[in-house]
Amino acid sequence: MMYLYETHCHEAMVSKCATATPKQLVDVYRSNGYSGAIITDHFLNGNNVLKKDAIKNINMFVSWEEKIETMFSGYEQAKAYGDKMGFTVMFGFEYTNVVSHADFLVYGVSKQWLLENPDLLEWDFVDFANRVHEAGGIIVHAHPFREASKFIQLSPRQCDGVEIYNAANWQEEYNDRAKAYAKSYGLKPLSGSDFHHISQKEFGGICTDFPIGSIEEFVVTIKSGNYHTIEHFKG
């Protein structure tokens, strides 16, 4: 038996660019044969519903604890529903380097770790990556060659993997370049849908011949390389 897992998806309670509700997200993936999904909503330095508060301090009454609770709100709602439906929902997030505008998928750090680091947004990316690794997490460069900014910045020494396939890339050459990049640096290959809307028709992810029940098990799986990537999956 094969198990399919989404590694990169967004829902509307936390990611400003998404329209799918947590329940809709679970239903879409269940209907397409997936066993689970890692919800990777945009972090506070990305396209997050609290971005203004987090970066510009416009609303000084929103505490760090409240921001992290908001960050987890969509995931927790999806997980509660997923648990009822026999569908595994795990937590990750998409971190944006505000200097280079590069995006990174972070897996394996806990809610408690985030709560204990209220100065996180003040760290530079190298410091952030080092601390994620110290906490047992991994970092994957999302869609590294998508030309959505003025320049492309790569960080192979801070990353564990590269998203070699992103279903939302509008040019296949972005994926081809990511594959070459991952291979040249010996980084783990990942695939994701970058799901935002229920209208999406093509998906990515990974498949295994064993179930993954937690984000910790996912991290172990990626480090071991005991998985296969999914590309152009149509459900």
C-alpha positions in Angstrom: 0.0 0.0 0.0 1.2 3.5 -0.8 0.6 6.5 1.3 0.5 10.0 -0.2 1.3 13.2 1.8 1.1 16.8 0.9 4.1 18.9 2.0 3.1 22.4 1.0 -0.4 23.8 1.4 -2.2 26.9 2.7 -5.6 27.6 4.2 -7.5 31.0 4.5 -7.5 31.4 8.3 -3.8 32.2 8.4 -2.6 32.7 4.8 -3.9 35.9 3.2 -3.5 34.5 -0.3 -5.6 31.4 0.3 -9.3 30.9 -0.1 -9.7 27.2 1.0 -11.0 26.7 4.6 -9.3 24.1 6.8 -12.2 21.7 6.3 -12.2 22.2 2.5 -8.4 21.6 2.4 -8.8 18.2 4.2 -11.7 17.2 1.9 -9.8 18.0 -1.2 -6.9 15.9 -0.2 -9.0 13.0 1.0 -11.0 13.0 -2.2 -7.7 12.8 -4.1 -6.4 9.8 -2.2 -4.0 11.5 0.1 -3.3 10.0 3.6 -2.3 13.3 5.1 -1.0 16.9 4.7 1.4 19.3 6.3 -0.3 22.7 6.5 2.5 25.3 5.8 0.7 28.6 6.2 2.8 31.8 5.7 4.6 32.8 8.8 4.5 36.3 10.3 7.1 37.6 7.9 5.2 36.4 4.9 1.7 36.7 3.5 0.1 36.1 6.9 -3.1 37.7 8.2 -1.1 39.4 10.9 1.8 40.5 8.8 1.2 44.2 9.4 1.2 43.6 13.2 4.2 41.4 13.1 6.5 43.5 10.9 5.4 47.1 11.3 4.0 46.9 14.9 0.9 48.8 13.8 -1.2 47.0 16.5 0.9 47.0 19.7 -1.9 45.2 21.6 -1.3 41.9 19.7 1.1 39.9 21.9 3.6 37.3 20.5 1.5 34.6 22.2 -1.6 35.8 20.4 0.3 35.8 17.1 1.5 32.3 17.5 -2.0 31.1 18.5 -3.3 32.7 15.3 -0.5 31.0 13.4 -1.8 27.6 14.6 -5.5 28.3 14.3 -6.0 26.9 10.8 -3.9 23.9 11.4 -5.6 23.1 14.6 -9.1 23.3 13.0 -7.9 21.1 10.1 -6.4 18.6 12.5 -9.5 18.3 14.6 -11.5 17.6 11.4 -8.9 15.4 10.0 -8.7 13.3 13.2 -12.5 12.6 12.8 -12.0 11.6 9.2 -8.9 9.4 9.6 -6.7 11.9 7.8 -3.3 13.0 9.2 -2.8 16.7 9.5 0.7 18.0 10.5 2.1 21.5 11.2 4.8 23.3 9.3 5.1 26.9 8.0 6.5 28.9 5.1 9.1 31.4 6.3 10.1 34.3 4.1 13.5 35.9 4.1 12.5 39.6 4.1 15.9 40.5 2.6 15.9 38.2 -0.4 12.2 37.4 -0.5 13.1 33.7 -0.7 10.6 31.2 0.9 11.5 28.3 3.0 9.3 25.4 4.3 10.1 24.7 8.0 9.1 21.3 9.5 9.6 19.9 13.0 9.6 22.8 15.4 7.0 22.9 18.0 4.4 25.5 19.1 6.3 25.7 22.4 9.6 26.5 20.6 7.9 29.4 18.7 6.3 30.7 21.9 9.7 30.7 23.6 11.4 32.8 20.9 9.5 36.1 20.6 12.5 37.7 19.1 12.5 35.3 16.1 11.7 37.9 13.6 14.8 39.8 14.5 17.2 36.9 13.6 18.9 36.9 10.3 18.2 33.8 8.1 21.5 32.0 9.0 20.8 32.4 12.7 17.2 31.3 12.2 18.3 28.2 10.2 20.8 27.2 12.8 18.3 27.5 15.6 15.7 25.5 13.7 18.3 22.7 13.3 19.2 22.9 16.9 15.5 22.3 17.8 15.4 19.2 15.6 13.7 20.8 12.6 14.5 20.8 8.9 14.4 23.5 6.2 13.4 23.1 2.6 13.8 25.8 0.0 10.4 26.3 -1.6 10.2 27.0 -5.4 13.7 28.4 -5.4 13.8 29.4 -9.1 10.4 31.0 -9.3 11.0 34.4 -10.7 8.6 36.4 -8.6 11.2 38.9 -7.2 13.9 41.0 -8.6 16.6 38.4 -7.9 17.1 34.8 -6.8 19.0 34.0 -3.7 20.0 30.4 -2.8 21.0 29.2 0.6 22.3 25.6 0.2 24.3 25.5 3.5 21.2 26.4 5.5 18.8 24.0 3.9 18.2 20.3 4.2 16.2 20.0 1.0 14.8 21.7 -2.1 11.3 21.7 -3.5 12.2 20.2 -6.9 8.6 20.2 -8.0 6.0 22.9 -7.1 2.6 22.4 -8.8 1.9 26.1 -8.7 5.1 27.1 -10.7 3.9 28.7 -13.9 6.9 27.5 -15.9 8.2 24.0 -15.8 11.8 25.2 -16.2 11.6 26.5 -12.6 11.2 22.9 -11.4 13.9 21.7 -13.8 16.4 24.2 -12.3 15.4 23.2 -8.8 16.1 19.5 -9.6 19.6 20.4 -10.9 20.2 22.6 -7.8 19.2 19.9 -5.4 21.4 17.3 -7.1 24.4 19.5 -7.3 24.4 20.1 -3.6 23.2 16.7 -2.4 20.0 18.2 -0.9 16.9 16.1 -0.3 14.3 16.4 -3.0 10.8 17.5 -2.0 7.6 18.0 -4.0 4.6 20.1 -3.0 1.3 21.4 -4.4 1.6 25.0 -3.0 -2.2 24.6 -2.6 -4.3 27.7 -1.9 -7.7 27.2 -3.6 -10.1 24.3 -4.0 -10.0 24.9 -7.8 -6.5 23.5 -8.0 -6.2 20.6 -10.5 -2.6 19.4 -10.2 -0.8 18.3 -7.1 2.6 17.2 -5.7 3.8 15.7 -2.5 5.6 12.5 -1.4 4.6 8.9 -1.2 5.8 6.2 1.2 5.0 2.5 1.7 4.4 3.2 5.4 2.1 5.6 7.2 3.5 8.9 8.7 1.7 9.8 11.8 3.4 13.0 13.0 5.7 15.8 11.9 8.5 14.2 13.8 8.1 11.0 11.8 8.0 13.1 8.6 11.3 14.7 9.5 12.9 11.3 10.1 11.5 10.1 6.8 12.9 13.0 4.8 16.3 12.6 6.5 16.4 8.9 5.7 15.4 9.5 2.1 12.9 6.6 2.4 10.2 8.2 0.2 9.4 9.2 -3.4 8.3 12.5 -4.8 5.0 13.0 -6.7 4.8 15.3 -9.7 1.9 16.4 -11.9 -0.5 14.3 -9.8 -4.1 14.7 -10.9 -5.9 12.7 -8.3 
